[in-house]
Amino acid sequence: MILIPAFNETGAISDVIREVRQVMPKTPILVVDDASKDATYDRAKAAGADVLRLPHHLGLGGCVQAGYKLAFELGYEYVIRVDGDGQHDPKYIPDLLKILRQTGCHMVIGSRFYQNNGAHTSAVRAIGIWMFRIVLRPILGQPVHDPTSGFVGVNREALQVFTGSFPLEYPEIEALVVLQRKKFRFQEVPVQMRRRKAGRSSITAVKSLYYVVHVLLGVFVNVLKFEGRRRKE
Amino acid sequence: MTILSLVLIVVILYSVRRSRIRVEYSVSWLAAAIILLVLSRSPGAFNWIAEQLGLTYPPLALMMLVFCVFLVVIYRFSVVISDLKDSNIAMAQRLAIVEFHLQNRNEER
């Protein structure tokens, strides 16, 4: 299943669904509408996707988790997340799926910075990503080049974990730590990302600082949970 | 502080009676009010606690004690709010999924 979380993405959602369908014509597409105030729901339905409509705004983490819960209930083995703003290029979906199927890893990340594929980001975000890489390296036991990427695929085991425990705000980084607690494996696949097709990012300059503090605290708490459980064993 | 404590106790009991707050949440407020009442009627206990905290200026000691007591109450409510938020999110997700299944069933007909 292709999972597309969307919040106020009227301008991009139809194109995203169409592009996904071109690459994966037989794979079900589920848009999770996080209580958008615009025509995201109608556009997604008109484009032929299934739409899970949340009764009120939960944020990205709650939205993605809702999609994971439904995908698990419906019995899907693999779920690839493609954001509804058009930044994730669907042409890389087969690459993510191939890694999940062939290597047996539990999560695959479409990474902008893996194998130096020339990706660029703003200076502030670059510093943030560099900092998260340093923090995560000892926790995960391996380097992760793009910890903030939302272009991820998960297998059914990871799905089951995420239905019970999934970070509700800024989930990308903490999700890695949640999986690490279960000793699950992840891999990265080089991708190139695009600018969002329409709308605005929810992470503003002011929210960036809150994002950093929030995520670091979340990582720290998840590590404590992991250490606590390990000591009990 | 005695009057404040008594007023707080009366307000809390009245609120519980009128079902404005749940009984389990009134316990924190009543405990805080009773602690303050006891301290206000027992200068010895109050002075001992102030001494343990290293505070020699009585008004400051009083403020610190009141602050600490209400800090505990506010923390308890943060725990309650967090639980409520988790439940709310889970319920919203469940509702969306149920509606999804219902809609699919209707569309199949």
Chai-1 contact restraints between the chains, C-beta under 6 A:
chainA,res_idxA,chainB,res_idxB,connection_type,confidence,min_distance_angstrom,max_distance_angstrom,comment,restraint_id
A,L52,B,A96,contact,1.0,0.0,6.0,A-B,restraint_1
A,L52,B,F100,contact,1.0,0.0,6.0,A-B,restraint_2
A,L54,B,A92,contact,1.0,0.0,6.0,A-B,restraint_3
A,L54,B,A96,contact,1.0,0.0,6.0,A-B,restraint_4
A,P55,B,A92,contact,1.0,0.0,6.0,A-B,restraint_5
A,P55,B,L95,contact,1.0,0.0,6.0,A-B,restraint_6
A,L58,B,I89,contact,1.0,0.0,6.0,A-B,restraint_7
A,G62,B,I89,contact,1.0,0.0,6.0,A-B,restraint_8
A,A66,B,Q93,contact,1.0,0.0,6.0,A-B,restraint_9
A,A66,B,A96,contact,1.0,0.0,6.0,A-B,restraint_10
A,K69,B,Q93,contact,1.0,0.0,6.0,A-B,restraint_11
A,L70,B,I97,contact,1.0,0.0,6.0,A-B,restraint_12
